[in-house]
Amino acid sequence: MNNFDSIICIGQTSWEGDFQKAVVQLMTELSARHRVLYVDYQYTFKDLLSGIIGKRDVPVREAVRLSNPLQKKQLDKGREVYVWTPPLMLPVNWLSARPHDLFVKWNIERLVRGLRRVMHDLNMHRPLIVNGLNPVFGLPMLNQLNECATIYYCFDEISIAKWMNRHGSRYEVPYLQRVDTVVTTSETLRRAKAQLQPNTFCVKNGVNFTLFNRARQLSNNPLSDQPIVGYLGTADDRIDLNLVEHCVRTMPDVLFQFIGEVHEPAIRQRLSVYSNVRFIPPHQPIDLPPLLARMQAAIIPFVCNEHTYTIYPLKINEYLAAGLPVVSTPFSILDDFANVVQVAVTPTDFAEALQRALTDTTPQRVNERIEMAKNNSWEKRAEEFEAIIRQTPAAYTPDSVVS
């Protein structure tokens, strides 16, 4: 029997956006069986200014309370999620430890006070808290919401993540020790966090299978005469630029498309000189299948380092759901995909593997890739997550011991 009447997720990402987010997809699936309140990204006064002048997409009216900050999102299959925009926070990440910790308390007091009102309005009294990679807020919020249990959902290595490592690492250590359960998105993360929290489990990233499989129902004839190799997602310092440039230079008859934001300037600087490279702006997830349908292969050309070793990439199952052959570097543990993803280390080997991938188009191979993605759907991942909830004593009491 559940000991909670709702799930409150404190996110580190916004609910809306131009790419699929693990915590959002997971909460979407859990909403089929639970009442879910998602606490949106904690916008600061600095973010508000960026939103007013149009430099950043910020829900300005909700943040300053000119519109209702609590929205009910109607999802498919009759599901719904409540999304709440917190009051504006002070921008404190740049501060040294002592003043940072002082002002974080002020931020938390505002957040908790507003969240308690929302819980009252929604008749949520005994929630299960899921914290999405935000121990800086999570640690001081422990035991503030009458929660039955707290699960730390760790989808990145916080000591390496640039946007969180300044203070996140020192908050995460005591947080790991005090939460009830930790769920990571990769086996390497599970091993690392289990050193501090024995109740640590792995639920790997999934895929919105129905959405990305639509690419198979669309025409896969490219708009150009060139075969298209695609990369989906943010292009940043994880990209092995030397490897990619070798492929671009030695495969001039292939069009390379990068769909998403480019956060590493060198990528655009070095690749823009080639006529067979295209940079395509980010698209809403619903608009991605037509782009994938035009591709003949997809790549994950990540460098191999301590950061990428902890990654289980969302894009790998999105490619496979579209039936695309995939070539990747061995940046992480990818044993699950041994039969459907080609792995290559050197630039020369990667280019050769990519040439093979472009001809790996038999119906049997396409179906193998699609079946792999189907077995990794977010629906199945949510079932795995719920199984872990049932192993968390504070959150779940077996019927056999209920008096």
C-alpha positions as a Markdown table, in Angstrom:
| # | Residue | x | y | z |
|---|---|---|---|---|
| 1 | Met | 0.0 | 0.0 | 0.0 |
| 2 | Asn | 1.3 | 3.4 | -0.9 |
| 3 | Asn | 2.1 | 5.6 | 2.1 |
| 4 | Phe | 1.8 | 8.7 | -0.1 |
| 5 | Asp | -1.1 | 10.5 | -1.7 |
| 6 | Ser | 0.9 | 12.3 | -4.5 |
| 7 | Ile | 4.3 | 12.7 | -6.0 |
| 8 | Ile | 6.1 | 16.1 | -5.9 |
| 9 | Cys | 9.0 | 16.4 | -8.2 |
| 10 | Ile | 11.5 | 19.2 | -7.6 |
| 11 | Gly | 13.1 | 19.6 | -11.0 |
| 12 | Gln | 16.3 | 21.1 | -12.2 |
| 13 | Thr | 14.9 | 21.6 | -15.7 |
| 14 | Ser | 11.8 | 23.3 | -17.0 |
| 15 | Trp | 8.8 | 21.2 | -18.0 |
| 16 | Glu | 8.7 | 22.7 | -21.4 |
| 17 | Gly | 11.6 | 22.8 | -23.9 |
| 18 | Asp | 13.1 | 21.9 | -27.2 |
| 19 | Phe | 14.3 | 18.4 | -26.2 |
| 20 | Gln | 13.2 | 15.4 | -24.3 |
| 21 | Lys | 14.1 | 15.4 | -20.6 |
| 22 | Ala | 14.4 | 12.3 | -18.5 |
| 23 | Val | 12.7 | 13.6 | -15.4 |
| 24 | Val | 9.8 | 15.1 | -17.4 |
| 25 | Gln | 9.3 | 11.9 | -19.3 |
| 26 | Leu | 9.3 | 9.8 | -16.1 |
| 27 | Met | 6.8 | 12.1 | -14.4 |
| 28 | Thr | 4.6 | 11.9 | -17.5 |
| 29 | Glu | 4.4 | 8.2 | -17.3 |
| 30 | Leu | 4.0 | 8.1 | -13.5 |
| 31 | Ser | 1.0 | 10.5 | -13.8 |
| 32 | Ala | -1.0 | 7.6 | -15.3 |
| 33 | Arg | -1.2 | 6.1 | -11.8 |
| 34 | His | -0.4 | 8.9 | -9.4 |
| 35 | Arg | -1.2 | 12.6 | -8.8 |
| 36 | Val | 2.0 | 14.5 | -9.9 |
| 37 | Leu | 3.0 | 18.0 | -9.1 |
| 38 | Tyr | 6.1 | 19.2 | -10.9 |
| 39 | Val | 8.0 | 22.1 | -9.4 |
| 40 | Asp | 9.4 | 23.9 | -12.4 |
| 41 | Tyr | 12.9 | 25.3 | -12.9 |
| 42 | Gln | 13.7 | 27.8 | -10.1 |
| 43 | Tyr | 14.0 | 31.0 | -12.1 |
| 44 | Thr | 16.0 | 33.9 | -10.6 |
| 45 | Phe | 15.7 | 37.6 | -10.8 |
| 46 | Lys | 18.5 | 37.5 | -13.3 |
| 47 | Asp | 16.5 | 35.0 | -15.5 |
| 48 | Leu | 13.6 | 37.4 | -15.3 |
| 49 | Leu | 15.6 | 40.2 | -16.8 |
| 50 | Ser | 16.8 | 37.9 | -19.6 |
| 51 | Gly | 13.2 | 36.9 | -20.2 |
| 52 | Ile | 12.0 | 40.5 | -20.4 |
| 53 | Ile | 14.6 | 41.5 | -23.0 |
| 54 | Gly | 14.0 | 38.3 | -25.0 |
| 55 | Lys | 17.3 | 36.6 | -24.4 |
| 56 | Arg | 15.8 | 33.6 | -22.7 |
| 57 | Asp | 12.5 | 31.8 | -22.7 |
| 58 | Val | 11.1 | 32.6 | -19.2 |
| 59 | Pro | 7.4 | 32.4 | -18.1 |
| 60 | Val | 7.6 | 36.0 | -17.0 |
| 61 | Arg | 3.9 | 36.5 | -16.1 |
| 62 | Glu | 3.8 | 33.4 | -14.0 |
| 63 | Ala | 7.1 | 34.2 | -12.3 |
| 64 | Val | 5.9 | 37.7 | -11.2 |
| 65 | Arg | 2.4 | 36.3 | -10.4 |
| 66 | Leu | 0.6 | 38.3 | -13.1 |
| 67 | Ser | -0.7 | 34.8 | -14.2 |
| 68 | Asn | -1.6 | 31.8 | -12.2 |
| 69 | Pro | 1.8 | 30.0 | -11.5 |
| 70 | Leu | 0.0 | 26.7 | -11.2 |
| 71 | Gln | -1.0 | 25.1 | -14.5 |
| 72 | Lys | -2.7 | 21.8 | -15.2 |
| 73 | Lys | -1.1 | 20.1 | -18.2 |
| 74 | Gln | -3.4 | 17.8 | -20.1 |
| 75 | Leu | -1.4 | 14.9 | -21.5 |
| 76 | Asp | -2.2 | 12.1 | -23.9 |
| 77 | Lys | -4.2 | 9.0 | -22.7 |
| 78 | Gly | -6.2 | 11.2 | -20.3 |
| 79 | Arg | -3.2 | 11.9 | -18.1 |
| 80 | Glu | -2.5 | 15.2 | -16.4 |
| 81 | Val | 0.3 | 16.8 | -14.4 |
| 82 | Tyr | 0.3 | 20.0 | -12.3 |
| 83 | Val | 3.2 | 22.3 | -13.1 |
| 84 | Trp | 4.0 | 25.1 | -10.6 |
| 85 | Thr | 6.3 | 28.0 | -11.3 |
| 86 | Pro | 8.1 | 28.9 | -8.0 |
| 87 | Pro | 8.5 | 32.5 | -6.9 |
| 88 | Leu | 11.6 | 34.2 | -8.2 |
| 89 | Met | 14.9 | 33.2 | -6.5 |
| 90 | Leu | 18.0 | 35.1 | -5.7 |
| 91 | Pro | 20.9 | 34.2 | -8.1 |
| 92 | Val | 23.4 | 32.7 | -5.7 |
| 93 | Asn | 25.4 | 30.1 | -7.6 |
| 94 | Trp | 28.3 | 32.5 | -8.2 |
| 95 | Leu | 28.8 | 33.2 | -4.5 |
| 96 | Ser | 31.4 | 31.6 | -2.3 |
| 97 | Ala | 30.2 | 28.9 | 0.2 |
| 98 | Arg | 29.2 | 31.0 | 3.2 |
| 99 | Pro | 27.1 | 33.7 | 1.6 |
| 100 | His | 25.7 | 31.1 | -0.9 |
| 101 | Asp | 24.4 | 29.0 | 2.0 |
| 102 | Leu | 22.9 | 32.0 | 3.7 |
| 103 | Phe | 20.9 | 33.1 | 0.7 |
| 104 | Val | 20.0 | 29.6 | -0.3 |
| 105 | Lys | 18.0 | 29.4 | 3.0 |
| 106 | Trp | 16.1 | 32.5 | 2.0 |
| 107 | Asn | 15.3 | 30.9 | -1.4 |
| 108 | Ile | 14.2 | 27.7 | 0.3 |
| 109 | Glu | 11.9 | 29.5 | 2.7 |
| 110 | Arg | 10.1 | 31.2 | -0.2 |
| 111 | Leu | 9.9 | 28.0 | -2.2 |
| 112 | Val | 8.6 | 25.9 | 0.7 |
| 113 | Arg | 6.1 | 28.5 | 1.8 |
| 114 | Gly | 4.6 | 28.7 | -1.7 |
| 115 | Leu | 4.7 | 25.0 | -2.2 |
| 116 | Arg | 2.8 | 24.4 | 1.0 |
| 117 | Arg | 0.0 | 26.6 | -0.3 |
| 118 | Val | -0.1 | 24.8 | -3.5 |
| 119 | Met | -0.2 | 21.4 | -1.7 |
| 120 | His | -3.2 | 22.7 | 0.4 |
| 121 | Asp | -5.0 | 23.8 | -2.7 |
| 122 | Leu | -4.5 | 20.5 | -4.4 |
| 123 | Asn | -5.3 | 18.5 | -1.3 |
| 124 | Met | -1.9 | 16.9 | -1.2 |
| 125 | His | -0.9 | 16.1 | 2.4 |
| 126 | Arg | 1.6 | 13.2 | 2.4 |
| 127 | Pro | 3.7 | 13.4 | -0.7 |
| 128 | Leu | 6.6 | 11.3 | -2.1 |
| 129 | Ile | 9.4 | 13.7 | -3.0 |
| 130 | Val | 11.4 | 13.0 | -6.1 |
| 131 | Asn | 14.4 | 15.4 | -6.4 |
| 132 | Gly | 15.8 | 15.7 | -9.9 |
| 133 | Leu | 19.5 | 16.4 | -9.5 |
| 134 | Asn | 19.0 | 19.4 | -7.2 |
| 135 | Pro | 20.7 | 18.6 | -3.8 |
| 136 | Val | 21.3 | 22.3 | -3.1 |
| 137 | Phe | 17.5 | 22.7 | -2.7 |
| 138 | Gly | 16.9 | 19.1 | -1.7 |
| 139 | Leu | 19.1 | 19.0 | 1.5 |
| 140 | Pro | 17.5 | 22.0 | 3.3 |
| 141 | Met | 14.0 | 20.9 | 2.1 |
| 142 | Leu | 14.2 | 17.6 | 3.8 |
| 143 | Asn | 11.3 | 17.1 | 6.2 |
| 144 | Gln | 9.7 | 20.4 | 5.3 |
| 145 | Leu | 6.7 | 19.1 | 3.3 |
| 146 | Asn | 5.4 | 16.3 | 5.5 |
| 147 | Glu | 6.8 | 13.8 | 3.0 |
| 148 | Cys | 6.8 | 10.1 | 3.6 |
| 149 | Ala | 10.0 | 9.6 | 1.7 |
| 150 | Thr | 12.5 | 11.2 | -0.6 |
| 151 | Ile | 14.0 | 9.7 | -3.8 |
| 152 | Tyr | 17.1 | 11.4 | -5.3 |
| 153 | Tyr | 16.9 | 11.0 | -9.1 |
| 154 | Cys | 20.5 | 11.4 | -10.2 |
| 155 | Phe | 20.8 | 11.7 | -14.0 |
| 156 | Asp | 24.3 | 13.3 | -14.2 |
| 157 | Glu | 27.5 | 13.3 | -12.3 |
| 158 | Ile | 27.1 | 16.5 | -10.4 |
| 159 | Ser | 30.8 | 17.0 | -9.6 |
| 160 | Ile | 31.5 | 17.4 | -13.4 |
| 161 | Ala | 28.3 | 19.2 | -14.5 |
| 162 | Lys | 29.4 | 22.8 | -15.1 |
| 163 | Trp | 26.1 | 24.3 | -14.0 |
| 164 | Met | 26.0 | 22.5 | -10.6 |
| 165 | Asn | 29.5 | 21.5 | -9.5 |
| 166 | Arg | 30.4 | 24.7 | -7.7 |
| 167 | His | 28.1 | 23.9 | -4.8 |
| 168 | Gly | 26.3 | 20.8 | -5.8 |
| 169 | Ser | 29.1 | 18.4 | -4.9 |
| 170 | Arg | 29.3 | 19.5 | -1.3 |
| 171 | Tyr | 25.5 | 19.4 | -0.9 |
| 172 | Glu | 25.2 | 16.0 | -2.6 |
| 173 | Val | 27.3 | 14.1 | -0.1 |
| 174 | Pro | 25.2 | 14.7 | 3.0 |
| 175 | Tyr | 22.0 | 14.5 | 0.8 |
| 176 | Leu | 22.9 | 11.0 | -0.4 |
| 177 | Gln | 23.3 | 9.9 | 3.1 |
| 178 | Arg | 19.9 | 11.3 | 4.3 |
| 179 | Val | 17.5 | 10.4 | 1.5 |
| 180 | Asp | 15.6 | 7.2 | 1.5 |
| 181 | Thr | 16.5 | 6.0 | -2.0 |
| 182 | Val | 18.7 | 7.0 | -4.9 |
| 183 | Val | 17.9 | 6.2 | -8.5 |
| 184 | Thr | 20.5 | 6.8 | -11.2 |
| 185 | Thr | 20.2 | 6.7 | -15.0 |
| 186 | Ser | 23.4 | 4.7 | -15.6 |
| 187 | Glu | 25.2 | 1.8 | -14.0 |
| 188 | Thr | 28.4 | 3.8 | -13.5 |
| 189 | Leu | 26.5 | 6.5 | -11.6 |
| 190 | Arg | 24.8 | 3.7 | -9.5 |
| 191 | Arg | 28.2 | 2.3 | -8.5 |
| 192 | Ala | 29.5 | 5.8 | -7.5 |
| 193 | Lys | 26.4 | 6.8 | -5.5 |
| 194 | Ala | 26.1 | 3.4 | -3.8 |
| 195 | Gln | 29.3 | 4.1 | -1.9 |
| 196 | Leu | 27.4 | 6.7 | 0.2 |
| 197 | Gln | 23.8 | 5.4 | -0.1 |
| 198 | Pro | 23.3 | 1.6 | -0.1 |
| 199 | Asn | 19.7 | 1.9 | -1.3 |
| 200 | Thr | 20.8 | 3.0 | -4.8 |
| 201 | Phe | 19.3 | 1.6 | -8.0 |
| 202 | Cys | 19.6 | 2.1 | -11.7 |
| 203 | Val | 16.7 | 2.9 | -14.0 |
| 204 | Lys | 18.2 | 3.8 | -17.4 |
| 205 | Asn | 16.9 | 6.5 | -19.6 |
| 206 | Gly | 14.1 | 5.6 | -21.9 |
| 207 | Val | 12.4 | 6.8 | -25.1 |
| 208 | Asn | 9.1 | 8.2 | -26.0 |
| 209 | Phe | 8.7 | 5.3 | -28.4 |
| 210 | Thr | 5.4 | 6.2 | -30.0 |
| 211 | Leu | 6.7 | 9.7 | -30.9 |
| 212 | Phe | 10.1 | 8.7 | -32.4 |
| 213 | Asn | 8.8 | 5.6 | -34.1 |
| 214 | Arg | 6.6 | 7.9 | -36.2 |
| 215 | Ala | 9.7 | 8.4 | -38.3 |
| 216 | Arg | 9.1 | 5.0 | -39.8 |
| 217 | Gln | 5.7 | 6.0 | -41.0 |
| 218 | Leu | 7.1 | 9.0 | -42.8 |
| 219 | Ser | 9.0 | 9.1 | -46.1 |
| 220 | Asn | 12.6 | 8.5 | -45.5 |
| 221 | Asn | 13.7 | 9.9 | -48.9 |
| 222 | Pro | 16.2 | 12.7 | -48.2 |
| 223 | Leu | 15.5 | 16.1 | -49.7 |
| 224 | Ser | 19.0 | 16.1 | -51.2 |
| 225 | Asp | 20.8 | 13.6 | -53.3 |
| 226 | Gln | 23.2 | 12.9 | -50.5 |
| 227 | Pro | 22.7 | 10.3 | -47.7 |
| 228 | Ile | 22.2 | 12.1 | -44.4 |
| 229 | Val | 23.9 | 11.3 | -41.1 |
| 230 | Gly | 22.4 | 13.0 | -38.1 |
| 231 | Tyr | 23.3 | 14.1 | -34.6 |
| 232 | Leu | 20.4 | 15.0 | -32.3 |
| 233 | Gly | 20.8 | 17.2 | -29.2 |
| 234 | Thr | 23.1 | 19.7 | -27.8 |
| 235 | Ala | 26.6 | 19.9 | -29.4 |
| 236 | Asp | 29.0 | 20.7 | -26.7 |
| 237 | Asp | 32.4 | 19.8 | -25.3 |
| 238 | Arg | 31.3 | 16.1 | -25.2 |
| 239 | Ile | 31.7 | 16.0 | -29.0 |
| 240 | Asp | 35.0 | 14.5 | -30.3 |
| 241 | Leu | 35.6 | 17.2 | -32.8 |
| 242 | Asn | 38.6 | 15.7 | -34.4 |
| 243 | Leu | 36.7 | 12.5 | -35.0 |
| 244 | Val | 33.8 | 14.3 | -36.5 |
| 245 | Glu | 35.9 | 16.5 | -38.7 |
| 246 | His | 37.7 | 13.4 | -40.1 |
| 247 | Cys | 34.4 | 11.8 | -41.0 |
| 248 | Val | 33.1 | 15.1 | -42.6 |
| 249 | Arg | 36.3 | 15.5 | -44.6 |
| 250 | Thr | 36.7 | 11.9 | -45.8 |
| 251 | Met | 33.0 | 11.5 | -46.6 |
| 252 | Pro | 32.2 | 14.5 | -48.8 |
| 253 | Asp | 29.2 | 12.7 | -50.4 |
| 254 | Val | 27.5 | 12.4 | -47.1 |
| 255 | Leu | 25.5 | 15.3 | -45.6 |
| 256 | Phe | 26.1 | 15.7 | -41.8 |
| 257 | Gln | 23.2 | 17.4 | -39.9 |
| 258 | Phe | 23.5 | 18.7 | -36.3 |
| 259 | Ile | 20.0 | 19.3 | -34.9 |
| 260 | Gly | 20.0 | 21.3 | -31.6 |
| 261 | Glu | 21.9 | 24.0 | -29.8 |
| 262 | Val | 25.7 | 24.4 | -30.3 |
| 263 | His | 27.3 | 25.2 | -27.0 |
| 264 | Glu | 30.9 | 24.7 | -28.1 |
| 265 | Pro | 31.9 | 27.5 | -30.5 |
| 266 | Ala | 34.8 | 25.5 | -32.0 |
| 267 | Ile | 32.3 | 23.0 | -33.4 |
| 268 | Arg | 30.6 | 25.6 | -35.6 |
| 269 | Gln | 33.9 | 27.3 | -36.4 |
| 270 | Arg | 35.7 | 24.2 | -37.7 |
| 271 | Leu | 32.8 | 22.4 | -39.4 |
| 272 | Ser | 31.1 | 25.3 | -41.1 |
| 273 | Val | 33.8 | 25.5 | -43.7 |
| 274 | Tyr | 32.6 | 22.1 | -45.1 |
| 275 | Ser | 29.8 | 22.2 | -47.6 |
| 276 | Asn | 28.4 | 18.9 | -46.4 |
| 277 | Val | 27.6 | 20.1 | -42.9 |
| 278 | Arg | 24.3 | 21.7 | -41.8 |
| 279 | Phe | 23.4 | 23.2 | -38.4 |
| 280 | Ile | 19.7 | 23.0 | -37.7 |
| 281 | Pro | 18.1 | 24.9 | -34.8 |
| 282 | Pro | 16.5 | 23.1 | -31.9 |
| 283 | His | 13.0 | 21.7 | -32.6 |
| 284 | Gln | 10.1 | 20.8 | -30.3 |
| 285 | Pro | 10.1 | 17.0 | -29.7 |
| 286 | Ile | 6.9 | 16.6 | -31.7 |
| 287 | Asp | 8.7 | 18.1 | -34.8 |
| 288 | Leu | 11.7 | 15.7 | -34.7 |
| 289 | Pro | 10.3 | 12.6 | -36.4 |
| 290 | Pro | 10.2 | 14.2 | -39.9 |
| 291 | Leu | 13.9 | 15.2 | -39.5 |
| 292 | Leu | 14.9 | 11.7 | -38.4 |
| 293 | Ala | 12.9 | 10.2 | -41.3 |
| 294 | Arg | 15.2 | 11.9 | -43.8 |
| 295 | Met | 18.3 | 10.3 | -42.2 |
| 296 | Gln | 20.1 | 7.1 | -43.2 |
| 297 | Ala | 22.3 | 6.8 | -40.0 |
| 298 | Ala | 22.9 | 8.6 | -36.7 |
| 299 | Ile | 26.0 | 9.2 | -34.6 |
| 300 | Ile | 27.0 | 9.6 | -31.0 |
| 301 | Pro | 30.6 | 10.9 | -31.4 |
| 302 | Phe | 31.4 | 11.6 | -27.7 |
| 303 | Val | 34.9 | 11.9 | -26.2 |
| 304 | Cys | 35.8 | 9.2 | -23.7 |
| 305 | Asn | 36.3 | 10.8 | -20.3 |
| 306 | Glu | 35.1 | 10.6 | -16.7 |
| 307 | His | 32.0 | 12.7 | -17.5 |
| 308 | Thr | 30.8 | 10.8 | -20.6 |
| 309 | Tyr | 31.5 | 7.5 | -18.8 |
| 310 | Thr | 28.5 | 8.2 | -16.5 |
| 311 | Ile | 26.1 | 9.0 | -19.4 |
| 312 | Tyr | 23.3 | 6.8 | -20.7 |
| 313 | Pro | 22.2 | 9.0 | -23.6 |
| 314 | Leu | 18.6 | 9.7 | -24.4 |
| 315 | Lys | 19.4 | 10.0 | -28.1 |
| 316 | Ile | 20.5 | 6.4 | -28.5 |
| 317 | Asn | 17.0 | 4.9 | -28.1 |
| 318 | Glu | 15.4 | 7.8 | -30.0 |
| 319 | Tyr | 17.6 | 6.9 | -33.0 |
| 320 | Leu | 16.8 | 3.2 | -32.7 |
| 321 | Ala | 13.0 | 3.9 | -32.4 |
| 322 | Ala | 13.3 | 5.6 | -35.8 |
| 323 | Gly | 14.9 | 2.4 | -37.1 |
| 324 | Leu | 18.2 | 4.2 | -37.8 |
| 325 | Pro | 21.6 | 2.4 | -37.7 |
| 326 | Val | 23.8 | 4.1 | -35.0 |
| 327 | Val | 27.6 | 4.5 | -34.7 |
| 328 | Ser | 29.1 | 5.5 | -31.4 |
| 329 | Thr | 32.3 | 5.9 | -29.6 |
| 330 | Pro | 32.8 | 3.6 | -26.5 |
| 331 | Phe | 32.3 | 6.6 | -24.2 |
| 332 | Ser | 30.3 | 4.5 | -21.6 |
| 333 | Ile | 29.0 | 1.1 | -20.9 |
| 334 | Leu | 26.9 | 0.3 | -23.9 |
| 335 | Asp | 26.7 | -3.5 | -23.6 |
| 336 | Asp | 23.0 | -3.5 | -23.9 |
| 337 | Phe | 23.3 | -2.3 | -27.5 |
| 338 | Ala | 26.0 | -4.6 | -28.7 |
| 339 | Asn | 23.9 | -6.1 | -31.4 |
| 340 | Val | 22.3 | -3.0 | -32.7 |
| 341 | Val | 25.0 | -0.2 | -32.4 |
| 342 | Gln | 28.4 | -0.1 | -34.0 |
| 343 | Val | 31.2 | 1.1 | -31.7 |
| 344 | Ala | 34.4 | 2.6 | -33.1 |
| 345 | Val | 37.3 | 4.2 | -31.3 |
| 346 | Thr | 39.5 | 6.0 | -33.8 |
| 347 | Pro | 38.4 | 8.5 | -36.5 |
| 348 | Thr | 39.3 | 6.1 | -39.2 |
| 349 | Asp | 37.4 | 3.2 | -37.7 |
| 350 | Phe | 34.4 | 5.5 | -37.0 |
| 351 | Ala | 34.3 | 6.6 | -40.6 |
| 352 | Glu | 34.5 | 3.0 | -41.8 |
| 353 | Ala | 31.7 | 2.0 | -39.4 |
| 354 | Leu | 29.6 | 4.8 | -40.6 |
| 355 | Gln | 30.0 | 3.7 | -44.2 |
| 356 | Arg | 28.8 | 0.2 | -43.2 |
| 357 | Ala | 25.9 | 1.7 | -41.3 |
| 358 | Leu | 24.6 | 3.5 | -44.4 |
| 359 | Thr | 24.0 | 0.2 | -46.0 |
| 360 | Asp | 22.7 | -1.6 | -42.9 |
| 361 | Thr | 19.1 | -1.2 | -44.0 |
| 362 | Thr | 17.6 | -4.7 | -44.3 |
| 363 | Pro | 14.1 | -5.1 | -42.8 |
| 364 | Gln | 15.4 | -7.5 | -40.2 |
| 365 | Arg | 18.0 | -5.1 | -38.9 |
| 366 | Val | 15.6 | -2.2 | -38.9 |
| 367 | Asn | 13.1 | -4.3 | -36.8 |
| 368 | Glu | 15.9 | -5.3 | -34.4 |
| 369 | Arg | 16.7 | -1.7 | -33.7 |
| 370 | Ile | 13.0 | -0.8 | -33.3 |
| 371 | Glu | 12.4 | -3.7 | -30.9 |
| 372 | Met | 15.4 | -2.7 | -28.8 |
| 373 | Ala | 13.9 | 0.8 | -28.4 |
| 374 | Lys | 10.5 | -0.5 | -27.7 |
| 375 | Asn | 11.8 | -2.5 | -24.8 |
| 376 | Asn | 13.4 | 0.7 | -23.5 |
| 377 | Ser | 10.3 | 2.8 | -23.5 |
| 378 | Trp | 9.6 | 5.3 | -20.8 |
| 379 | Glu | 6.5 | 3.3 | -19.9 |
| 380 | Lys | 8.7 | 0.4 | -19.0 |
| 381 | Arg | 11.1 | 2.6 | -17.2 |
| 382 | Ala | 8.3 | 4.0 | -15.1 |
| 383 | Glu | 7.4 | 0.5 | -14.1 |
| 384 | Glu | 11.0 | -0.1 | -13.0 |
| 385 | Phe | 10.9 | 3.1 | -11.0 |
| 386 | Glu | 7.6 | 2.1 | -9.3 |
| 387 | Ala | 9.2 | -1.3 | -8.4 |
| 388 | Ile | 11.9 | 0.7 | -6.6 |
| 389 | Ile | 9.3 | 2.8 | -4.8 |
| 390 | Arg | 7.8 | -0.5 | -3.5 |
| 391 | Gln | 11.3 | -1.4 | -2.1 |
| 392 | Thr | 11.4 | 1.9 | -0.2 |
| 393 | Pro | 9.8 | 1.0 | 3.2 |
| 394 | Ala | 8.9 | 4.6 | 4.1 |
| 395 | Ala | 7.0 | 5.0 | 0.8 |
| 396 | Tyr | 5.3 | 1.6 | 0.6 |
| 397 | Thr | 3.9 | -0.9 | 3.1 |
| 398 | Pro | 3.2 | -4.4 | 1.8 |
| 399 | Asp | -0.5 | -5.4 | 2.1 |
| 400 | Ser | 0.6 | -8.5 | 4.0 |
| 401 | Val | 1.7 | -6.4 | 7.0 |
| 402 | Val | -1.2 | -3.9 | 7.0 |
| 403 | Ser | -3.3 | -4.4 | 10.1 |
